[in-house]
Amino acid sequence: MRGNRKAQNSEPAKEKLHIGIFAGIAVLAFLLTAVFYGIGFFPFQPTHSDGNGYYMYLPAFFVYHDPGMHFLDQLAEDISGFSGTFFPMDTGQVVDKYTMGVAILQLPFFLAADILTKLFRPEAADGFSALYQLGNIASGCFYYFFGSFWSYRLAKKYAGAGKAFAAVLLITFGTGLFHYITMDGSYSHVYTYGMLALFLWLVERHEEEERTKFKVLGGICFGLVTLIRVTNVVVIFVYLLYRVTSWKSFRERMAKVLRPKSFLPILTGFFPVWLPQLIYWKWAAGSFIVNSYDLPGNIWQEHFNWLQPQIAGVLFLPNRGVFFWCPVVILSCAAFVLCFRRAENFQPGMLVSVILFTYITAAWWAYDGFCGFTNRFFVDLSPIFIFELALFLGWARERRRIWILTIVFLTAALIWTNLFMIEYWHNSTTMFQVTWESIGKVFGWYRKWLSGL
């Protein structure tokens, strides 16, 4: 009896420790990123490349009061000159290719930086000076903590606190996630991580007690997930297929979710999130619905090859194949088969979401992300990979030999991915097209470094 009470009392302390470590990683990432940018180790400012496109709504609305983005001509080339992001329209306005979901999530950090800059350095209140950059870094680190917290909460329920904690750490450092809260933290991926983690938890809470507030909150969260990247819409299957394990349960589930009392509260949360984007598109581009990746003047000719998806490339090949660069994810995917019955509530929906996400990514003209560390698109699915990896760890722990092999595999996988990340931070050898030759150059750099010791 006393032992059971002691174990129960230790659980909250253990959970607090785990959550504290997630917060510590976020703080470490903030300090590391700020210092590396400050000393010039990272060769550009925190908001760069795609990050400028996601962020640009904030200075446009709150600093320059110019949502038509004509102020871009006043900015330095490294801020406004990235081709394929901003497009002049017949309306006389300039349209940002990226939707405003990231900017909405960055808004509190931007406003704090704007107020402090105007108080202490009003001449630097241009939306891009030091405090704005620090605000952008802090924003990405916060949403990393946010996503880790909710991913942990959900995985803990199905796999236990220890496995959930280990899964968060393994996905953080065994995939591109840590890179996309540091060097490229201004990109969209860590924001999807945060919102998708909350969405998954809200699905579970909604099914536990079907209260209207969870429907509305779920609609808001799903609105943000899709407003960050429209292709994230596929995660709706996690909700649609919850507890679907047969044709009969599928019919029952569809009948339930299609009732007005089920979907109207969700739309009540979803629609207001998208309304500013629709109004902006109508004003700036002339239509409420815009394919912003296919605007006049887009030299990249961005498109989908629906009949020729590069499945092998996106999963297995050196050019940022997700299994090649992040072997940890292999175990997450194995859990769909090996651990199906450990989480039947979520497995069908998560599996369909991952398959569709993979197909859409493989069909995209730049299925490898065009540039960057690992296949960055899959960072968006990190909450699902955490959930599945926690299940796998629970399954493997019950089988001694498999557990030993799992530890060996995970150790090797962590070393493999981080060797690439460290070299990327130094030389960016694998920033663009990755071949076996460029893989060889990565390890050649390490050999040269070791020979100099």
C-alpha positions in Angstrom: 0.0 0.0 0.0 2.7 2.4 1.0 4.7 1.5 -2.1 1.7 2.2 -4.4 1.1 5.6 -2.7 4.8 6.5 -3.2 4.6 5.5 -6.9 1.5 7.6 -7.3 3.1 10.6 -5.7 6.2 10.3 -7.9 4.2 10.5 -11.1 3.3 14.2 -11.0 6.9 15.0 -10.0 8.2 12.9 -12.9 5.8 14.7 -15.3 6.9 18.1 -14.0 10.5 17.1 -14.6 9.8 16.0 -18.2 7.9 19.2 -19.0 10.7 21.2 -17.4 13.2 19.5 -19.6 11.1 20.5 -22.7 11.1 24.1 -21.4 14.9 23.8 -20.9 15.4 22.6 -24.5 13.3 25.6 -25.7 15.4 28.0 -23.7 18.6 26.4 -24.8 17.5 26.6 -28.5 16.7 30.3 -28.0 20.1 31.1 -26.5 22.0 28.9 -29.0 20.2 30.5 -31.9 20.6 34.1 -30.7 24.3 33.6 -30.0 25.0 31.8 -33.3 23.2 34.5 -35.3 24.9 37.2 -33.2 28.4 36.0 -33.9 27.7 35.3 -37.5 28.0 31.5 -37.3 24.6 31.3 -38.9 25.2 33.3 -42.1 21.9 35.2 -42.3 19.3 36.9 -40.1 16.8 34.7 -38.2 13.9 35.7 -40.5 15.1 34.6 -43.9 14.0 32.9 -47.2 10.6 31.3 -46.7 10.6 32.7 -43.2 10.3 36.3 -44.6 7.2 35.3 -46.6 5.4 33.9 -43.5 6.5 36.8 -41.3 6.0 39.7 -43.8 2.3 40.3 -42.9 3.3 41.6 -39.5 5.6 44.5 -40.5 3.2 45.2 -43.4 0.2 45.7 -41.1 1.8 47.0 -37.9 4.9 48.9 -39.0 4.4 50.2 -42.5 0.6 50.1 -42.5 0.8 48.9 -46.0 -0.9 45.5 -46.5 -0.4 45.9 -50.2 3.3 45.4 -49.5 4.6 48.3 -51.6 7.1 48.9 -48.9 9.1 45.9 -50.0 11.0 48.1 -52.5 12.5 50.0 -49.5 13.9 46.9 -47.9 17.3 45.4 -48.3 17.7 42.8 -51.0 18.2 39.9 -48.6 14.8 40.7 -47.1 12.6 41.4 -50.1 14.5 40.0 -53.0 13.8 36.3 -52.6 12.1 35.5 -55.9 9.0 33.4 -55.9 7.4 34.9 -52.7 5.8 38.3 -53.5 3.8 39.0 -56.7 2.4 42.2 -58.1 -1.2 41.8 -59.1 -3.5 43.6 -61.5 -5.2 45.1 -58.5 -2.1 47.2 -57.9 -1.2 45.3 -54.7 1.5 42.8 -54.0 0.4 39.4 -52.8 2.4 37.2 -50.4 2.5 33.6 -51.6 2.3 32.3 -48.1 -0.8 32.2 -46.0 -0.9 34.1 -42.7 -1.2 31.3 -40.1 2.4 31.6 -39.0 2.1 35.4 -38.7 -1.0 35.1 -36.5 0.9 32.8 -34.1 4.0 35.1 -34.2 1.9 38.1 -33.4 2.3 38.3 -29.6 6.1 38.1 -29.9 6.1 40.6 -32.7 4.0 43.1 -30.7 6.3 42.7 -27.6 9.3 43.4 -29.8 7.6 46.3 -31.5 6.7 48.0 -28.2 10.2 47.5 -26.7 11.9 48.8 -29.9 9.7 51.9 -30.0 10.4 52.5 -26.3 14.2 52.1 -26.4 15.3 52.4 -30.0 12.5 54.1 -32.0 14.8 54.7 -34.9 15.1 50.9 -35.3 11.4 50.2 -35.4 11.5 48.8 -39.0 10.1 45.3 -38.2 13.5 43.6 -38.9 16.0 45.0 -36.4 17.5 43.1 -33.4 14.6 42.9 -31.1 12.2 41.8 -33.8 14.7 39.0 -34.7 14.9 37.9 -31.1 11.1 37.9 -30.9 11.0 35.7 -34.0 13.5 33.3 -32.4 11.5 33.3 -29.1 8.3 32.5 -31.0 9.7 29.4 -32.7 11.1 28.1 -29.4 7.8 28.7 -27.6 5.8 26.7 -30.2 8.4 23.9 -29.8 7.7 23.8 -26.1 3.9 24.1 -26.8 4.0 21.2 -29.3 6.2 19.0 -27.0 3.9 19.6 -24.1 0.7 18.5 -25.9 2.5 15.7 -27.8 3.7 14.4 -24.4 0.3 14.7 -22.8 -1.4 12.6 -25.5 1.4 10.0 -25.8 1.6 9.6 -22.0 -2.0 8.4 -21.9 -1.4 5.6 -24.3 2.3 4.6 -23.6 3.2 6.0 -20.2 5.2 9.0 -19.1 8.6 7.5 -19.6 8.0 6.3 -23.2 6.2 9.6 -24.1 9.2 11.6 -22.7 11.7 9.5 -24.6 9.7 9.8 -27.8 9.6 13.6 -27.6 13.4 13.7 -27.1 14.1 11.2 -29.9 12.0 13.1 -32.5 13.4 16.4 -31.3 17.0 15.3 -31.9 16.6 12.4 -34.3 14.8 14.3 -37.0 15.0 17.9 -38.4 12.8 19.3 -35.6 15.7 20.8 -33.6 17.1 22.4 -36.7 13.7 24.0 -37.5 13.5 25.7 -34.1 17.1 27.0 -34.4 18.8 27.8 -37.7 15.5 27.8 -39.7 13.1 28.5 -36.9 11.3 31.2 -38.9 9.9 28.6 -41.3 6.4 27.2 -40.8 7.3 23.7 -39.5 7.6 24.3 -35.8 4.3 26.2 -35.9 2.5 23.2 -37.4 4.2 21.1 -34.8 2.6 23.2 -32.0 -0.8 23.4 -33.5 -1.1 19.8 -34.7 -0.1 18.5 -31.2 -2.9 20.5 -29.7 -5.3 19.4 -32.3 -4.6 15.7 -31.7 -5.1 16.3 -27.9 -8.4 18.2 -28.6 -9.7 15.3 -30.7 -9.1 12.9 -27.8 -10.7 15.3 -25.2 -13.7 15.8 -27.5 -14.3 12.1 -27.8 -14.0 11.6 -24.1 -16.6 14.2 -23.3 -18.4 15.7 -26.3 -18.7 19.3 -25.2 -19.3 22.2 -27.5 -16.2 24.0 -26.3 -13.9 21.2 -27.5 -15.6 21.3 -31.0 -15.1 25.1 -31.2 -11.5 24.9 -30.0 -10.8 22.0 -32.3 -12.2 24.1 -35.2 -9.9 27.0 -34.3 -6.9 24.8 -34.0 -7.6 23.0 -37.3 -8.1 26.4 -38.9 -4.6 27.4 -37.8 -3.1 24.1 -38.8 -4.4 24.6 -42.4 -3.8 28.3 -42.4 -0.1 27.6 -41.8 0.1 25.2 -44.7 -3.1 24.3 -46.7 -1.8 20.7 -47.4 -2.0 20.0 -43.6 -5.7 19.6 -44.3 -5.1 15.8 -44.5 -4.9 15.6 -40.6 -8.7 16.0 -40.5 -8.7 12.2 -41.0 -7.5 11.8 -37.4 -10.8 13.2 -36.3 -13.0 11.6 -39.1 -11.6 8.1 -38.5 -11.4 8.2 -34.7 -12.3 4.7 -33.4 -13.0 3.4 -37.0 -11.8 -0.2 -37.2 -14.5 -1.7 -39.4 -16.9 -0.8 -42.2 -19.7 -0.7 -39.7 -17.8 1.7 -37.4 -17.0 3.8 -40.4 -20.6 4.2 -41.4 -21.5 5.0 -37.8 -18.7 7.5 -37.5 -19.6 9.3 -40.7 -23.3 9.5 -39.6 -22.1 11.1 -36.4 -19.6 13.7 -37.6 -22.0 14.8 -40.4 -24.8 15.8 -38.0 -25.2 19.6 -37.8 -24.7 19.6 -34.1 -21.3 18.0 -34.7 -19.9 20.0 -37.5 -21.5 23.5 -37.0 -19.6 24.2 -33.8 -16.4 23.1 -35.6 -17.1 25.5 -38.4 -17.8 28.2 -35.9 -14.2 27.9 -34.7 -12.7 27.2 -38.2 -14.2 30.0 -40.3 -13.2 33.1 -38.3 -9.6 31.9 -38.4 -9.6 31.8 -42.2 -11.7 35.0 -42.7 -8.8 37.5 -42.6 -7.0 35.5 -45.3 -10.0 35.4 -47.5 -10.6 39.1 -47.1 -6.9 39.8 -47.8 -7.0 37.7 -51.0 -10.2 39.4 -52.2 -8.7 42.8 -51.7 -5.2 42.1 -52.9 -5.7 39.5 -55.6 -9.3 40.1 -56.6 -10.7 36.7 -55.5 -11.7 35.1 -52.2 -10.0 31.8 -53.2 -6.5 32.0 -54.6 -3.9 29.4 -55.5 -1.1 31.6 -54.3 1.6 29.2 -55.6 0.4 29.8 -59.1 0.3 33.6 -59.4 1.5 35.6 -62.5 5.2 36.1 -62.4 6.1 33.0 -60.4 9.3 31.9 -62.1 9.4 28.5 -60.2 6.3 27.2 -62.0 5.3 25.3 -58.9 2.9 22.4 -59.5 1.9 18.9 -58.5 2.8 15.8 -60.5 -0.1 13.7 -59.3 0.5 10.8 -61.6 4.3 10.7 -61.0 4.8 10.9 -57.2 8.4 10.5 -56.2 7.7 8.0 -53.4 11.2 6.4 -53.4 12.8 9.9 -53.4 10.8 11.3 -50.6 11.3 8.3 -48.3 14.5 6.4 -49.2 17.0 8.3 -51.4 19.9 10.6 -50.3 18.2 13.7 -51.7 16.5 14.3 -48.3 14.6 11.0 -48.2 13.0 11.0 -44.7 14.0 7.5 -43.8 17.5 8.1 -45.1 18.1 11.3 -43.1 15.9 10.5 -40.1 16.0 6.7 -39.4 14.1 7.2 -36.1 11.0 7.8 -38.2 11.2 4.2 -39.4 10.2 3.0 -35.9 7.4 5.4 -35.8 6.0 4.0 -39.0 6.6 0.4 -37.8 4.2 1.2 -34.9 1.3 1.5 -37.3 1.5 -2.3 -37.9 3.1 -3.6 -34.7 1.1 -1.4 -32.2 -2.2 -1.0 -34.0 -4.2 -2.4 -31.1 -2.5 -0.3 -28.5 -4.2 2.8 -29.8 -7.1 1.8 -32.1 -8.7 5.1 -31.5 -6.0 7.0 -33.4 -4.3 4.5 -35.7 -6.6 4.5 -38.7 -6.8 8.3 -38.9 -3.1 8.8 -38.3 -2.1 6.2 -40.8 -4.4 7.7 -43.5 -3.1 11.2 -42.7 0.6 10.1 -43.0 -0.1 8.2 -46.3 -1.9 11.2 -47.9 0.7 13.6 -46.6 3.5 11.5 -48.1 1.7 11.2 -51.4 1.1 15.0 -51.6 4.7 15.7 -50.7 6.0 13.2 -53.3 3.8 14.7 -56.0 5.0 18.2 -55.3 7.5 19.5 -57.9 10.0 20.1 -55.1 9.3 16.9 -53.2 12.6 17.2 -51.4 11.8 20.7 -50.1 14.1 22.2 -52.7 16.6 23.1 -50.0 17.2 22.8 -46.3 18.1 20.2 -43.7 16.3 16.8 -44.1 12.9 16.7 -45.8 11.5 19.6 -43.8 7.9 18.9 -44.8 7.8 15.8 -42.5 8.7 17.9 -39.5 5.1 19.0 -39.6 4.1 15.4 -38.7 6.3 15.3 -35.6 3.4 15.0 -33.1 2.2 11.9 -35.0 5.7 10.4 -35.1 6.1 11.1 -31.3 2.8 9.3 -30.6 3.7 6.3 -32.7 7.3 6.1 -31.4 6.0 6.1 -27.8 3.8 3.1 -28.7 6.8 1.4 -30.4 9.0 1.9 -27.4 6.3 0.3 -25.1 6.0 -2.6 -27.5 9.8 -3.2 -27.8 10.3 -2.8 -24.0 8.3 -6.0 -23.5 10.6 -8.0 -25.7 14.2 -8.1 -24.4 16.1 -8.8 -27.5 14.1 -6.4 -29.6 14.6 -3.8 -26.9 18.4 -4.2 -27.1 18.3 -3.9 -30.9 16.0 -0.8 -30.6 18.5 0.9 -28.3 21.4 0.2 -30.7 19.4 1.3 -33.7 18.2 4.6 -32.0 21.7 5.4 -30.8 23.1 4.9 -34.4 20.1 6.9 -35.8 20.7 9.8 -33.5 24.4 9.9 -34.4 23.7 9.7 -38.1 21.2 12.6 -38.2 23.2 14.8 -35.9 26.4 14.3 -37.9 24.5 15.7 -40.9 23.0 18.6 -38.9 26.4 19.7 -37.4 28.0 19.7 -40.8 25.1 21.5 -42.3 25.5 24.2 -39.7 29.1 24.6 -40.6 29.1 24.2 -44.4 25.6 23.6 -45.7 27.0 21.0 -48.1 23.6 19.4 -48.4 21.5 22.5 -48.6 20.4 22.0 -52.2 20.5 18.9 -54.4 21.9 16.0 -52.4 23.8 13.2 -54.2 26.0 10.4 -53.0 29.0 12.7 -53.8 27.7 15.4 -51.4 27.1 12.7 -48.8 30.7 11.7 -49.2 31.8 15.4 -48.8 30.0 15.5 -45.4 32.0 12.6 -44.1 35.1 13.9 -45.8 34.8 17.1 -43.7 34.7 15.0 -40.6 37.8 13.0 -41.6 39.6 16.3 -42.3 38.5 17.7 -39.0 39.6 14.5 -37.1 43.0 14.5 -38.8 43.6 18.0 -37.6 43.1 17.1 -33.9 
